[in-house]
Each structure stands twice: as C-alpha cells, then as structure tokens.
Amino acid sequence: MNEFQEDMADTAGRTVTERHIDAIRQQGGLFVEAVRRTRMPMLVTDATLPGNPIVFANQAFVDLSGYSMDELLGQDPHFMNGVGTEPEAIRRYQAAIKEGRDETLEILQYRKDGTPFRAMLFASPVDDGQGTVTNHFLSYLDITRRFDAEENLRSLASELENRVAARTGELEAANARLSALVTEREMLLVEVNHRAKNSLAIAASLLGIQGRRQPDPAVRALFEEAQDRLNAMARVHDLLSKSERGQHVDVSMYVADLCEALRPITGDGDRVSLKADIDQGILVDADTAVPLGIVLTELITNAVKYAFPAPRSGTILVRALRVQSGWVELMVRDDGVGMSSLREGSLGYGLVRSLVQQIRGEIDVRNDAGLVVTISFPEAPQQSA
C-alpha cells in the first residue's frame, strides 16, 4: 500500500485547502479548465501551507490513482509512495521541492487498490515573482509498459551473456530472437541494439580472458577466432543502433570499420597491408550483415595467417560492388602463396560455406597470383524495391 492518509475531510489543513481551491477556480479561468481537461495526470500543491498539500487534481490523475477528488485534496503530494518506492527517487524529489527547482525522475508508485505502476514524474515550482515558491506543479506519465519491456530486454541480454561462455553456437539463435523482439517494439529499436552490442562485446571479452589463460597455443587460437566472430556481430549491432535507415547496415561503413578493427592482426610494420575498396550506397539488412561480417572476419584472418609466411610481404584487398540489379559481390584477394592458405575441411572454411548459404549466396575460390575468394549474394527485397 501507499502513504495515503485517511479521514482528512474535517482537518484544519483540508479546510484551508478547500478555500484555496475555490480561489484557484475563480481566478484561474481558462488555465484551470485546460489543466482539468488535459489527459496528462496533474497535481497542484500549495507550498505556503504546512506539508505542501494537494489543492488541485485533474480527472486524468483521479483515473490514474484510483482516488476520488475528495480523497486527494489535502494529501501530501507524494502519498503514492510505498514499500517498493526507491529511496533515491524520494530523495531527489524532496531535494527538488526544498531547493525550488525542476526535477524529472522515474519512480514506483501505488494506486488506491495497491497495484504498483512505474511513472515518469515531472515536478516544477511556481514562484510569486519575488523568489518565493508558492505552488508546485506535478505531472505523471505512466511508463509501466515501457519499463516492463526494458526489464524483459535486460533479462534476455543477461541470459545471452550466461550462455555464451558454455555454448557459443547458441548466440545466433538468441540474437535472432532478440532481433525479432526489436522488430516488434520499434520504439525500443535503438536501445535493444545497443544492449545487444554490449552483451556481445562482454562475451567476446570473456572469451579473450579465458583464451589467454590457455597454455596450448592451438586452444588459444580457437578462443581468438571465436572472439573475432563475436566482435564482428557486435559491430553490426553498433551500426544498427546508430543507423538512420532502420534495420539496414551500410556495407561501406561496416567493411571499413571491420577492416580497421582487424588491422592489428597484420602485425607491426608494413609487411602485410589491408585495404578496402567499397562501392557507396550498398545496404544490407541485419540478417545478412551478421553472417557477412563473420565471413569477412574468417577470410581476412585466414589470409593474414596463411598467405604470407615470414618473411613474405603482400596486400589483402577487400572489395564490394553491385554487379547487377539486386546482387552484391564481395571479394577478398591476397597476393600470397595461393590455395594452401585456405584450409579445406577446417572449422573456418566450413563456417564460411555455411554462412554464405545462409544468406542465399554463392562462393568462388580460385588461385590468381594469390588467393581470390568471391562471394555473391542478393540484396534485401526492400532495397531492390
């Protein structure tokens, strides 16, 4: 329950409050009528009276709280606080009232029937022109549905973090569920992608920490590969959270960002050079961008590791262009030792083929003064249209 005070009808404070209400109604005119009719729940308090009691409430607030107008008059303005109301929110509210300044905060409140709701509270003081606060305006926005949605998203992100360490193979399915949830909740699209990016980055960091603890170099390499794949997925969500084009990623920005992130694996000096040449204006949706980023990470990593055995030097070129209407061609070319740099039957090679099939694409691997891997895949139907 909340802090509502019963039986205030015959108190001295209530009598004074009722006189103030009559004065407000007589003097307020159109302003009072506008506040009364607005759908935003609002209260007005009298800071000149002990306890800063409520002297006015509109119908929207009556509907929100469940109390009648008669019950509200004379109440302490934060009477809807209860056992679950956050002390920090109460402290911030009380400090704003005491200091006579505006405050906006989220707070847990309780209706007359005891049901809780999450509200955005806007508190503003009104002075008499001489610096003395005479009233406070309080308005409430019920954000329970938004808050519950955020809690659900936080739970999903937490579940994702816990499962990554044990079963990295479930990341794609979990991310698909998260993406589906994002589509259904367009108002939370940016926040969802931001949370997904953080979760994947945390997972990649955990894998990196665990990998550095492994004494076997081969095991460490596997952890590093998994970490790179998660980082590629995290970059997709980072771009989606900043995108102004909905669930689409600009390929030129994405490939440039990915190449820059992978540049440290080429080592110190200029022995291996990594370059990108990407047509502008190519967009892919999230379902294509995620596997495409993993494919590109695998191909670049493979080229760095196997195309240029020391002291050989060379260049890795990543190129993407629209070859025909509705199709994109992504090529990773190196001028290294050739076909032996791509390990047929390895985990990375099998993953590349599987992901290319997933985006309904085709892959071509050939020797041409080095190794050339070309991937062709369709653009999203929305772009073709």
Secondary structure, DSSP 8 states (H G I E B T S, - for coil): -B------TTSHHHHHHHHHHHHHHHHHTHHHHHHHH-SS-EEEEETTSTT--EEEE-HHHHHHH---HHHHTT--TTTT-BTTS-HHHHHHHHHHHHHT--EEEEEEEE-TTS-EEEEEEEEEEEE-SSS-EEEEEEEEEE-HHHHHHHHHHHHHHHHHHHHHTT-GGGHHHHHHHHHHHHHH-GGGHHHHHHHHHHHHHHHHHHHHHHHHT-SSHHHHHHHHHHHHHHHHHHHHHHHHHH-SSSSEEEHHHHHHHHHHHHGGGG-SSSSEEEEEEE-TT-EEEHHHHHHHHHHHHHHHHHHHHHT--TT--EEEEEEEEEEETTEEEEEEEE-SS-GGGS-TTSHHHHHHHHHHHHTT-EEEEEESSSEEEEEEEE--HHHH-
